[in-house]
Amino acid sequence: MASARPEFLDGGFRPLQIYEQVAERIRDEIRAGRFAPDSRLPSERELAARFKVGRPAVREALGALQNEGLVFTKRNSGSYVVPAALDILTQANGDGIGAAEPDVSPTSALDVRLILEPAIARLAAAKGRPDRAAERYLAQMETVTDIADPRQRALWNESDRLFHRQLALMTGDPLIVRIAEEVAKTMDQPLWKRLKDDGISDASRIRLYVSEHRLIYEAIVEGDADAAAFYVEQHIRRVRRDIAPK
């Protein structure tokens, strides 16, 4: 796919993220009738080849289109165009939908976290102190047994997001905290939640994630900076494999 085309905003412009470009190409295909309402879309691999992008960008685009109500996904079956897709697109154009700030690409957010969070874990481990808030978030995550239950899923997502933000607070560095706050905001966006909910859907995966969070926290409290950084890095790589497989 060509480099990101600009989107003009209040006299300026910003480059569109790759997933936004893919989503717009799919919208164009729906408008043109090549992806007809009530039909099954090509697979992620086929769309990636068609648009010359990676599968993570396609998955993010499909997640964004799901959030818009244009497509829906059946597990182990694929993604489908909703019957009312053309009406939704017409209404969206009339309402000027798309002017709002788009969600950050979850893949890009994970790339940033992979750089930032091991360093945060090292700084927090240098303090080597227990943290009641982090322990509370861990305890909340450990209560989740049915990720399909909307209330438990919401508790999991919020506890996970706040736990990672709390690691930054444990460093005692105000600038690190401000940066981590911005990263934490991406984990509260609809596209992040969509991909995470689709990619992490069984109880055994949740238990594994809880164990990884526990290892990170215990290494920090014990002052083992190398272990803390290692556990964080491995955890983020696992999240990426689960929600944005290549």
N, C-alpha and C positions, 0 to 999 in steps of 0.2 A: 504494500500500500504506500502511496506517496506520503511525503512528510506532512505533518499536521497543517491543514489549512487554517487561516485565522478566522476567528469569529469576532465581529466588531461590536464593541460594548462602550457606549457613551463616549464616542470620539476616539477610543483606543481599540486595542484588539488583544486577544490571547490565543495561543495555539490550542487547537482542540486535542484532547487526550486521544490516544489510539482507540480506546473503547468507544468514545463518542463518535469517532469517524465510522467505526464499524456499525454502530447502532443506526447512524443516519443512512448508511448504505442499505441496511436491511429495511428501514422505513421506505427508502426509494423503491426497493424491489416490491414491497407491499403495494405502494401507490401504483406502480406500473403493472401490477397483476401477475408478476412472475412468482411472487410468494402469495398465493391466493388466501383470502380469509378461510378459516377452518381447515387449512392444510398443514401438513407436517413440514417443518423447516429441514433443510439439510443438516447433517450431523455437525458437531463442533469442528471435527477434523475437516470436513468438506467446506465449511464456511471459512475456516482458517486458510485453506488452500485457495479458495475462490478470491478472498480479499488480500491474500499474501501477508497475513499477520500470524502471530502465535495464538495458540488455543486460549491462554489466559485472557487476551483481549476479547476474543469471541465470547467467552464465558461471562466476562464483565458486561459486554454489550447486551447479551441475552438477559442478564440480571436486571440491567437498567430498563430494558423493554418490558420485562415482567412487572417492574415497579410502576411503569406507565400504564399497565393493563393491556398492552398490545399483544403480548404472547403469554403462553402458560406452558409449564413443563410437567411432564409425567415421568416419574422415576422409572428408569430402565426402558423408556419408550422414546423420549426426545422432546423437542419443543415444537409448539403449534401456534399458528396465528389465530387469534380470537376471531369469532364470526363477525364482530362489529368493528374490526380493525380500521376500515376506511372511515367510518363515522368518527372513531376516536381521533384519527389523524386530522380530519377536517375540523373537528372541534378544537383540537390542540392548536392548530394554526390560527384559528380565529381568536383564541384566548391569549395568543402570544406565549404559550408555554415553551420553555427552553431558555427564557431570559434569566432565570434564577441561576445562582452559582451551582455548577454541577458537582456531584460527589467526586471525591478524589479516587482515582484508580486504586482498588485494594492491593493490586500487585505492586504499584509504586509505593504505597504506604508500607508494605512489608519490606521493600528494599530499604527504605529509610530506617525502619525499625531494626533491620539487621545490622545497620551501621551504628545506630544510636544505643540500643538497649544493652548490648554486651558492655559498652563503656559505662552506662548507668549502673549496671550490676557491679562492676568493679569499684566504682566510687562509693556505692552503698555498702559494699563489703568492707571498704576501708574504715567505715564507721563501726561496723560489726555490732549493731544494736537491734534488739527485737522491736517490732512495730505493731501496736495493737490494731490499727486499721488494716494493715496487710493481713494479719491473722484473721480478722473478721471476714475479709473478702474470701480468704481461703476456706473458712468454715462455711460460708454461704455456698461456695461452689461445691463443696463436699455434700451438701444436702440435695443436690440435683440428681434425680434418678430417672426422670422421664423427660428427655429433651424435646419430645414431641408436644408436651404440654406447654401451651403459650406462656403461662405464668412462670413455669420453671425455666423455660428458654429465655425469657426476659431477665430473670434473676441471674442466670448464667452469664448472659451477654454483659449485663451491667457490672457484675462482680469481676469478671475477667478484665473488662476495660479499666475499672478503678484499681484493680490490683497492679496492673502494669504502670498506671499513673503513679501509684503509691511508691513504687520502687524509686521513681525520680525524687519524690519528696524525702525519701530516706537518705538521699545524698546530702541534703541540706544546702544545695546550690540553687539559688533563685532562678538563674538563667536556664539551667537544666530543667527545672520545673516548668518554666514558661514554654520551652520547646516541647517537652513531653505533653503538656496540655494541648498543644496544637495537634500532636500525633493522636492523642486520645480522642479528639473530636472526630477524626476519620473513622474510628471504631464505633461511633454512634450514628453514622450515616446509614441511610436505607440500603445503599448498594453493598456496603460491608456486611450488614446484617443478613441481607439476602444470600450472598455467597457463603457466608459462614454457616447459616442455617441449612443451606442445601448441602454443604460439604461435610458438616459434622452433625450427623443425625442419629447416631446410635450410642447406647449407654456405655459400651466398652471404650469408645473413643473419648467420651467425657471423663471416664475414670483415668485414662492415660494422661489427659491434659491436666487433671487435678494433681496427679503424681508429679508431673513436670513442674507445675507451679510450686509445689511443696519443696522439690529439690532446689529450685532457684532460691526460694526464701531461706531455707535452712543453710545453704552455702553462704548467703549474705550475712546471716546472723552469726555464723561461725567465723566470719572474716576471711573466707576462702575465695579470693577474688577470681582466681583462675577457674575454679569450679563454677562459680556463679555466672561468669561470662560464657563458659562452655554450655551450661544448661539452658541459658537464655537463647543462645544461637541455635542450638538443636531444636528447641521448642518452636522458634519462629520458622525455621526451615520445615518443620513438620506441618505447621499451619499452612504454609504456602503450598505444600504438596496436596493438602486436603482441600483447600478452597480454590486453588488455581493450578491444577496439574498441567504439565506441558504435553 
